[in-house]
């Protein structure tokens, strides 16, 4: 389950491995529309090992990548790996906050992206969305967003073969 602001446009299961993609109703002062994306993928190994592999991959694909903060802690009933990083996309200077959970060999990654100078306006919202997430429930259901169907077969399949092995 994940809570999204009711004014944000969102799509459940827009692509293989993507459970939810959402965008703010307007761009921030930087001209960048804030985004939230929840993805799932099969993972081998531990949460720290997976996140280290992912960090190398993310850094290699982003111009001017800069890791600003990284920590592991408990959020709800699960260990979570948190990071905040910046990078450039074209003329846009962006900040991402990312939370990751590993449950039954399924890796869930929640990413909030916003223009760097807009980050202060959205960091609390991203944190509230992350705090609302439960990797064991349907992707959308909360007081902030209308209830949605449980994970579709396409998204559930992303980890289904890993769970059964």
KAWORA-V582688 format. One record per backbone hydrogen bond with DSSP energy under -1.0 kcal/mol. CO is the residue of the C=O (numbers start at 1). NH is the residue of the N-H. E is the energy in kcal/mol with one decimal. If there is no record, write none. Layout:
co	nh	e
CO	NH	E
CO	NH	E
This chain:
co	nh	e
1	134	-1.9
2	141	-1.3
5	8	-1.7
9	23	-2.5
11	21	-2.0
15	18	-2.5
17	40	-3.1
19	13	-3.0
20	38	-3.0
21	11	-2.4
22	36	-2.5
23	9	-1.7
28	31	-2.0
32	28	-2.6
34	24	-2.7
35	113	-2.6
36	22	-3.1
37	111	-2.7
38	19	-2.5
38	20	-1.5
39	109	-2.4
41	107	-3.5
46	50	-2.6
47	51	-2.6
48	52	-2.1
49	53	-2.1
50	54	-2.6
51	55	-2.6
52	56	-1.9
53	57	-1.9
54	58	-3.2
55	59	-2.7
56	60	-1.7
63	88	-2.7
66	86	-2.5
69	84	-2.6
71	82	-3.5
73	80	-3.3
75	78	-1.5
78	75	-2.8
80	73	-2.3
81	100	-1.6
82	71	-2.3
83	98	-2.9
84	68	-2.7
84	69	-1.9
85	96	-3.1
86	66	-2.4
87	94	-3.0
89	92	-2.4
92	89	-2.6
93	116	-3.3
94	87	-1.7
95	114	-2.2
96	85	-2.2
97	112	-2.8
98	83	-2.2
99	110	-2.9
100	81	-2.4
101	108	-2.9
103	106	-1.9
105	43	-2.7
106	103	-2.4
107	41	-1.9
108	101	-2.4
109	39	-2.7
110	99	-2.5
111	37	-2.2
112	97	-2.4
113	35	-2.5
114	95	-3.0
115	118	-1.8
116	119	-1.2
118	121	-1.5
119	122	-1.2
119	123	-2.1
122	126	-2.7
123	127	-2.2
124	128	-2.1
125	129	-2.4
126	130	-2.5
127	131	-2.5
128	132	-1.3
130	133	-1.0
134	137	-1.7
140	148	-2.5
145	142	-1.3
152	156	-2.7
153	157	-2.0
156	159	-1.2
156	160	-1.3
159	163	-2.5
160	164	-1.6
